[in-house]
Amino acid sequence: MAKKKTNINDSKKSKRSLLYTIVVTILFAIACLNGRLMPQDEKMEQGDFALSDAEFQVHMINVGQADSILVIADGEAMLIDAAESGNAQTILDYLAAQNIKELKYAAATHMHADHIGGYGKVFAGIKVKTVLEPVYADSLVPTTKTYERYLDGIDVTGAKLRAAKAGSTYQLGSATITVLGPVSKNADDLNNTSLVLRVDYEDVSCLFTGDMEEPEEEEILASSADLDVDYLKVGHHGASTSSSEAFLAAVTPQYAAISCGEGNDYGHPTPEALERLGVHTDNILITKDVGDVVFCYDKDTGTCSFTGTDTKE
């Protein structure tokens, strides 16, 4: 009889264990559906620390319907794009406010005026060591005055000019910059020649996509590049032709920042792009709404912050 009683107890324990497993599985599934759960050790925790304490910083400068992004790692700086010509002083003032006296890199994602227009004056106002630009077909080389001023500005600053190819890497402090694109050799417009940069610092990762649209997103996905990051600079100011479902599923951003102008003629960011982004994150900040967008990471605490400055252009 004692043996039979032991078997009954074992059976009860087994049932309780099975019930516990089922409950945990159900709760986990609910969390995934309602909160798009990520394992805790893969999420960037929000921290409370002064900006001056953050060794790694990304500043999306409020330049209206254009792009200009400052990346700082351990005191070294990279500027990604310089908006329109009329934004140059805003950018220089912003760099001065962050105590940036030299740019290790100035990246031109592609040769449209809202990305390189300010570089001529920016190059004249601050020392630049290296200019990074994408590789693209001769047939797409611009013949505009804006492009001429960009080239003249490189000559003035004396910087080295580098055609950054997919797979190339560069160091910014202890951050690693990896060029992921463009990978297509057949792009028929400048948007899809955009320089796509991944930046990794400690436990945090960021992706900067210029005005890349879905055709080039597909090319990068096919290249098997590592796209899974914490912070995404949303492509093409939040246009519906960028940020495809397949691309965002690979990126899985926890934070997304969009640079666009208030009342712009393009309707950026579009409802379609915002809806697709919203599947992956609720942390979406737009310069037209919040001014400069600042993402930073403090390696001492392993935490980050993501805020808008509420300033308007």
DRENFI-533611 format. One record per residue (C-alpha): residue in three letters; x, y, z. Coordinates in Angstrom, 2 decimals. Example, Ala and Ser with C-alpha at 12.3 -4.5 7.8 and 13.67 -1.06 7.14 Angstrom:
! residues 2
(pt ALA, (12.30, -4.50, 7.80))
(pt SER, (13.67, -1.06, 7.14))
! end
This chain:
! residues 313
(pt MET, (0.00, 0.00, 0.00))
(pt ALA, (2.84, 2.39, 0.77))
(pt LYS, (4.22, 1.90, -2.72))
(pt LYS, (0.86, 2.63, -4.30))
(pt LYS, (0.55, 5.84, -2.22))
(pt THR, (3.96, 6.98, -3.43))
(pt ASN, (2.88, 6.50, -7.06))
(pt ILE, (-0.23, 8.57, -6.46))
(pt ASN, (1.89, 11.39, -4.95))
(pt ASP, (4.25, 11.22, -7.93))
(pt SER, (1.26, 11.45, -10.27))
(pt LYS, (-0.05, 14.52, -8.44))
(pt LYS, (3.38, 16.17, -8.61))
(pt SER, (3.56, 15.42, -12.33))
(pt LYS, (0.14, 16.95, -12.93))
(pt ARG, (1.06, 20.06, -10.93))
(pt SER, (4.27, 20.40, -12.91))
(pt LEU, (2.38, 20.04, -16.19))
(pt LEU, (-0.20, 22.62, -15.07))
(pt TYR, (2.57, 25.04, -14.05))
(pt THR, (4.25, 24.65, -17.45))
(pt ILE, (0.97, 25.30, -19.27))
(pt VAL, (0.25, 28.43, -17.21))
(pt VAL, (3.75, 29.85, -17.76))
(pt THR, (3.49, 29.14, -21.50))
(pt ILE, (0.11, 30.90, -21.72))
(pt LEU, (1.39, 33.93, -19.77))
(pt PHE, (4.47, 34.17, -21.98))
(pt ALA, (2.32, 34.02, -25.14))
(pt ILE, (0.06, 36.79, -23.81))
(pt ALA, (3.07, 38.93, -23.02))
(pt CYS, (4.44, 38.43, -26.50))
(pt LEU, (1.15, 39.41, -28.10))
(pt ASN, (0.43, 42.42, -25.91))
(pt GLY, (3.90, 43.72, -25.22))
(pt ARG, (6.04, 42.35, -28.04))
(pt LEU, (8.17, 40.82, -25.29))
(pt MET, (11.91, 40.65, -25.68))
(pt PRO, (14.10, 38.75, -23.21))
(pt GLN, (15.10, 41.16, -20.45))
(pt ASP, (18.81, 40.82, -21.11))
(pt GLU, (18.23, 41.86, -24.74))
(pt LYS, (16.35, 45.07, -23.92))
(pt MET, (18.00, 48.39, -23.34))
(pt GLU, (16.88, 49.61, -19.93))
(pt GLN, (15.88, 53.25, -19.44))
(pt GLY, (18.26, 55.09, -17.13))
(pt ASP, (18.37, 58.36, -15.24))
(pt PHE, (21.74, 59.99, -15.85))
(pt ALA, (23.12, 63.30, -17.09))
(pt LEU, (23.85, 63.62, -20.80))
(pt SER, (27.43, 64.55, -19.92))
(pt ASP, (27.84, 61.10, -18.34))
(pt ALA, (26.90, 59.24, -21.51))
(pt GLU, (29.92, 57.88, -23.35))
(pt PHE, (27.80, 57.12, -26.44))
(pt GLN, (25.35, 59.64, -27.89))
(pt VAL, (23.23, 60.01, -31.02))
(pt HIS, (21.77, 63.45, -31.73))
(pt MET, (19.22, 63.78, -34.52))
(pt ILE, (19.42, 67.54, -35.09))
(pt ASN, (16.15, 69.30, -35.87))
(pt VAL, (16.81, 70.55, -39.43))
(pt GLY, (13.31, 70.40, -40.86))
(pt GLN, (12.72, 68.27, -43.96))
(pt ALA, (16.32, 67.07, -44.09))
(pt ASP, (18.84, 64.91, -42.21))
(pt SER, (21.78, 65.68, -39.93))
(pt ILE, (22.85, 63.30, -37.17))
(pt LEU, (25.72, 63.61, -34.72))
(pt VAL, (27.21, 60.43, -33.24))
(pt ILE, (29.64, 60.71, -30.30))
(pt ALA, (31.61, 57.78, -28.87))
(pt ASP, (34.17, 58.33, -26.11))
(pt GLY, (34.57, 61.94, -27.16))
(pt GLU, (35.11, 61.26, -30.88))
(pt ALA, (32.46, 62.54, -33.30))
(pt MET, (30.89, 61.59, -36.63))
(pt LEU, (28.36, 63.72, -38.50))
(pt ILE, (25.98, 61.83, -40.77))
(pt ASP, (24.65, 64.29, -43.39))
(pt ALA, (24.44, 68.07, -43.19))
(pt ALA, (20.91, 68.90, -44.35))
(pt GLU, (20.30, 71.88, -46.68))
(pt SER, (22.66, 74.82, -47.17))
(pt GLY, (20.45, 77.01, -45.00))
(pt ASN, (20.85, 74.59, -42.08))
(pt ALA, (24.65, 74.81, -41.94))
(pt GLN, (24.85, 77.38, -39.14))
(pt THR, (22.29, 75.46, -37.08))
(pt ILE, (24.52, 72.39, -37.38))
(pt LEU, (27.70, 74.27, -36.53))
(pt ASP, (26.02, 75.87, -33.51))
(pt TYR, (24.81, 72.46, -32.38))
(pt LEU, (28.30, 70.97, -32.69))
(pt ALA, (29.72, 73.86, -30.67))
(pt ALA, (27.07, 73.38, -27.97))
(pt GLN, (28.21, 69.74, -27.65))
(pt ASN, (31.85, 70.94, -27.45))
(pt ILE, (32.71, 69.22, -30.74))
(pt LYS, (35.83, 70.83, -32.18))
(pt GLU, (36.68, 68.16, -34.75))
(pt LEU, (34.84, 65.51, -36.74))
(pt LYS, (36.67, 62.24, -37.14))
(pt TYR, (34.17, 61.34, -39.86))
(pt ALA, (31.66, 63.25, -41.94))
(pt ALA, (29.39, 60.81, -43.77))
(pt ALA, (27.35, 61.78, -46.81))
(pt THR, (24.69, 59.11, -47.12))
(pt HIS, (23.80, 60.17, -50.68))
(pt MET, (24.02, 63.18, -52.94))
(pt HIS, (20.63, 64.84, -52.50))
(pt ALA, (20.59, 68.47, -51.36))
(pt ASP, (18.71, 67.75, -48.11))
(pt HIS, (21.61, 65.53, -47.03))
(pt ILE, (24.76, 67.22, -48.38))
(pt GLY, (23.57, 70.80, -48.92))
(pt GLY, (25.06, 72.13, -45.69))
(pt TYR, (28.41, 70.39, -45.97))
(pt GLY, (30.14, 73.15, -47.92))
(pt LYS, (29.70, 75.60, -45.03))
(pt VAL, (30.09, 72.97, -42.32))
(pt PHE, (33.44, 71.90, -43.78))
(pt ALA, (34.55, 75.52, -43.70))
(pt GLY, (33.56, 75.82, -40.03))
(pt ILE, (35.09, 72.74, -38.41))
(pt LYS, (38.06, 70.43, -38.94))
(pt VAL, (37.17, 67.10, -40.57))
(pt LYS, (39.56, 64.16, -40.82))
(pt THR, (37.72, 61.79, -43.18))
(pt VAL, (34.67, 62.08, -45.42))
(pt LEU, (32.76, 58.87, -46.09))
(pt GLU, (30.44, 58.54, -49.08))
(pt PRO, (28.77, 55.60, -50.83))
(pt VAL, (29.84, 53.83, -53.98))
(pt TYR, (27.41, 54.44, -56.85))
(pt ALA, (27.26, 54.35, -60.64))
(pt ASP, (28.84, 57.10, -62.74))
(pt SER, (25.46, 57.67, -64.36))
(pt LEU, (24.11, 58.92, -61.01))
(pt VAL, (26.87, 61.45, -60.31))
(pt PRO, (25.08, 64.78, -59.80))
(pt THR, (25.78, 67.85, -61.90))
(pt THR, (24.23, 70.27, -59.40))
(pt LYS, (25.75, 73.34, -57.78))
(pt THR, (25.05, 71.71, -54.41))
(pt TYR, (27.27, 68.77, -55.33))
(pt GLU, (30.01, 71.11, -56.57))
(pt ARG, (29.95, 73.02, -53.26))
(pt TYR, (30.16, 69.70, -51.40))
(pt LEU, (33.30, 68.72, -53.34))
(pt ASP, (34.81, 72.18, -52.97))
(pt GLY, (34.17, 71.97, -49.22))
(pt ILE, (36.12, 68.72, -48.98))
(pt ASP, (39.06, 70.43, -50.65))
(pt VAL, (38.85, 73.33, -48.20))
(pt THR, (38.86, 71.14, -45.11))
(pt GLY, (41.69, 68.95, -46.41))
(pt ALA, (39.87, 65.79, -45.33))
(pt LYS, (40.53, 62.37, -46.82))
(pt LEU, (37.70, 61.15, -49.06))
(pt ARG, (36.76, 57.49, -48.73))
(pt ALA, (34.30, 55.53, -50.85))
(pt ALA, (32.88, 53.30, -48.12))
(pt LYS, (32.11, 49.84, -49.45))
(pt ALA, (29.81, 47.29, -47.84))
(pt GLY, (31.81, 45.28, -45.31))
(pt SER, (34.25, 48.07, -44.49))
(pt THR, (34.69, 49.00, -40.81))
(pt TYR, (35.84, 52.14, -39.04))
(pt GLN, (36.49, 52.99, -35.39))
(pt LEU, (34.91, 55.87, -33.49))
(pt GLY, (36.26, 55.77, -29.96))
(pt SER, (35.54, 52.19, -28.93))
(pt ALA, (32.52, 52.04, -31.25))
(pt THR, (32.70, 50.05, -34.46))
(pt ILE, (31.10, 51.46, -37.61))
(pt THR, (30.22, 48.80, -40.15))
(pt VAL, (29.15, 49.69, -43.68))
(pt LEU, (26.17, 47.50, -44.64))
(pt GLY, (25.18, 49.21, -47.86))
(pt PRO, (24.59, 50.07, -50.53))
(pt VAL, (25.07, 46.56, -51.87))
(pt SER, (23.21, 46.89, -55.17))
(pt LYS, (25.24, 47.80, -58.24))
(pt ASN, (22.10, 48.49, -60.25))
(pt ALA, (20.37, 51.23, -58.24))
(pt ASP, (18.59, 53.60, -60.60))
(pt ASP, (18.12, 56.50, -58.17))
(pt LEU, (20.23, 58.18, -55.50))
(pt ASN, (17.98, 57.18, -52.59))
(pt ASN, (18.95, 53.56, -53.09))
(pt THR, (22.64, 54.41, -53.14))
(pt SER, (22.34, 55.56, -49.51))
(pt LEU, (25.22, 54.73, -47.21))
(pt VAL, (23.85, 52.36, -44.57))
(pt LEU, (25.87, 52.33, -41.36))
(pt ARG, (25.63, 50.09, -38.32))
(pt VAL, (27.30, 51.43, -35.16))
(pt ASP, (28.01, 49.13, -32.20))
(pt TYR, (29.13, 50.42, -28.80))
(pt GLU, (29.30, 48.11, -25.78))
(pt ASP, (25.79, 46.57, -25.52))
(pt VAL, (24.04, 49.10, -27.75))
(pt SER, (23.62, 49.10, -31.52))
(pt CYS, (22.28, 51.63, -34.02))
(pt LEU, (21.37, 51.63, -37.71))
(pt PHE, (21.48, 54.69, -39.98))
(pt THR, (19.79, 54.26, -43.34))
(pt GLY, (19.77, 57.59, -45.20))
(pt ASP, (16.91, 57.59, -47.71))
(pt MET, (17.14, 53.88, -48.54))
(pt GLU, (13.90, 52.50, -49.96))
(pt GLU, (12.42, 49.02, -50.20))
(pt PRO, (14.40, 47.78, -53.27))
(pt GLU, (17.71, 48.35, -51.47))
(pt GLU, (16.26, 47.05, -48.18))
(pt GLU, (15.62, 43.79, -50.04))
(pt GLU, (19.20, 43.74, -51.32))
(pt ILE, (20.60, 44.22, -47.81))
(pt LEU, (18.30, 41.52, -46.43))
(pt ALA, (19.57, 39.16, -49.13))
(pt SER, (23.15, 39.97, -48.15))
(pt SER, (22.55, 38.40, -44.70))
(pt ALA, (23.89, 41.49, -42.95))
(pt ASP, (23.26, 41.69, -39.21))
(pt LEU, (20.43, 44.23, -38.98))
(pt ASP, (19.13, 43.54, -35.47))
(pt VAL, (19.69, 46.78, -33.52))
(pt ASP, (18.33, 48.83, -30.62))
(pt TYR, (18.05, 52.22, -32.38))
(pt LEU, (16.86, 52.86, -35.93))
(pt LYS, (17.16, 56.08, -37.89))
(pt VAL, (14.02, 55.56, -39.97))
(pt GLY, (14.64, 55.65, -43.71))
(pt HIS, (13.62, 58.50, -46.04))
(pt HIS, (12.00, 60.69, -43.37))
(pt GLY, (9.28, 58.10, -42.72))
(pt ALA, (8.18, 57.66, -46.34))
(pt SER, (5.82, 54.80, -47.19))
(pt THR, (8.39, 53.52, -49.72))
(pt SER, (10.84, 52.70, -46.91))
(pt SER, (10.68, 50.66, -43.70))
(pt SER, (9.10, 47.57, -45.24))
(pt GLU, (7.64, 44.90, -43.00))
(pt ALA, (10.40, 42.42, -43.87))
(pt PHE, (13.13, 44.96, -43.15))
(pt LEU, (11.69, 46.03, -39.80))
(pt ALA, (11.21, 42.40, -38.79))
(pt ALA, (14.97, 41.95, -39.23))
(pt VAL, (15.85, 45.21, -37.46))
(pt THR, (13.40, 44.85, -34.52))
(pt PRO, (14.14, 48.36, -33.22))
(pt GLN, (13.40, 49.28, -29.63))
(pt TYR, (13.80, 52.98, -30.47))
(pt ALA, (13.05, 54.75, -33.76))
(pt ALA, (13.80, 58.36, -34.73))
(pt ILE, (12.44, 60.24, -37.75))
(pt SER, (13.74, 63.52, -39.18))
(pt CYS, (11.17, 65.57, -41.08))
(pt GLY, (9.74, 69.08, -41.27))
(pt GLU, (6.50, 70.32, -39.81))
(pt GLY, (3.82, 70.64, -42.49))
(pt ASN, (6.08, 69.12, -45.15))
(pt ASP, (4.64, 68.59, -48.65))
(pt TYR, (5.30, 64.85, -48.62))
(pt GLY, (3.12, 63.89, -45.67))
(pt HIS, (6.15, 62.49, -43.81))
(pt PRO, (6.06, 60.45, -41.74))
(pt THR, (3.34, 58.53, -43.53))
(pt PRO, (0.65, 56.55, -41.67))
(pt GLU, (1.80, 53.40, -43.45))
(pt ALA, (5.39, 53.69, -42.20))
(pt LEU, (4.25, 54.54, -38.66))
(pt GLU, (1.89, 51.58, -38.59))
(pt ARG, (4.64, 49.18, -39.63))
(pt LEU, (7.03, 50.68, -37.06))
(pt GLY, (4.37, 50.44, -34.36))
(pt VAL, (4.37, 46.67, -34.63))
(pt HIS, (7.90, 46.68, -33.21))
(pt THR, (8.12, 49.68, -30.88))
(pt ASP, (6.12, 52.37, -29.12))
(pt ASN, (9.27, 54.50, -28.77))
(pt ILE, (9.06, 56.64, -31.91))
(pt LEU, (10.22, 60.27, -31.81))
(pt ILE, (9.85, 62.72, -34.71))
(pt THR, (11.80, 65.96, -34.97))
(pt LYS, (8.82, 67.96, -36.23))
(pt ASP, (7.04, 67.11, -32.97))
(pt VAL, (9.81, 67.09, -30.35))
(pt GLY, (12.74, 69.03, -31.82))
(pt ASP, (16.19, 67.45, -31.56))
(pt VAL, (16.03, 63.75, -30.70))
(pt VAL, (18.77, 62.51, -28.35))
(pt PHE, (19.60, 58.86, -27.69))
(pt CYS, (22.42, 58.13, -25.28))
(pt TYR, (24.00, 55.23, -23.42))
(pt ASP, (25.87, 55.22, -20.11))
(pt LYS, (28.20, 52.23, -19.97))
(pt ASP, (28.67, 52.48, -16.18))
(pt THR, (25.02, 51.64, -15.60))
(pt GLY, (24.34, 49.86, -18.88))
(pt THR, (21.25, 52.03, -19.40))
(pt CYS, (20.07, 54.42, -22.10))
(pt SER, (17.77, 57.39, -22.56))
(pt PHE, (15.70, 58.52, -25.55))
(pt THR, (14.25, 62.03, -25.47))
(pt GLY, (13.20, 65.01, -27.52))
(pt THR, (14.35, 68.50, -26.60))
(pt ASP, (10.98, 70.13, -27.42))
(pt THR, (12.73, 72.87, -29.37))
(pt LYS, (11.34, 73.94, -32.70))
(pt GLU, (13.26, 75.04, -35.75))
! end
